[in-house]
Amino acid sequence: MLFRAALPLALYLLAALPAHALTGSKTQAAAQAGAVLFRDKGCAHCHGAGGAGGKKGPDLTGLRKDKLWTPAKIADQILNGGQKMPSFGDSVTDGEVAQLIAYLRAKHRPVPQPAN
């Protein structure tokens, strides 16, 4: 539980870093892992391939530029749900949430390999 409480603070601090500090290979690896999670956790079922929007979920491709959707707010939405989105707090780890956020905020979203 302590880690869940610390996640929004960690994501806030991450958001405060200069953009050039987030373009390293660790961030790229996190975004790639997030792309796989987005596919494997079923996010694309509602939000469409690559988060472009679907019948049930909104388009997420603009999150990177939307200043209202901070990493902490995205984490809260994933963990606790809201409006029509269910909560995924019981099915994702804090590390997976961070990877999903890295994917959703990536300038060039990676495309995961096809599922086996």
Secondary structure, DSSP 8 states (H G I E B T S, - for coil): -HHHHHHHHHHHHHHHS-GGGG-SHHHHHHHHHHHHHHHHTTHHHHH-GGG---SSS---TTTTT-TTS-HHHHHHHHHH-BTTB---TTT--HHHHHHHHHHHT-SS--------
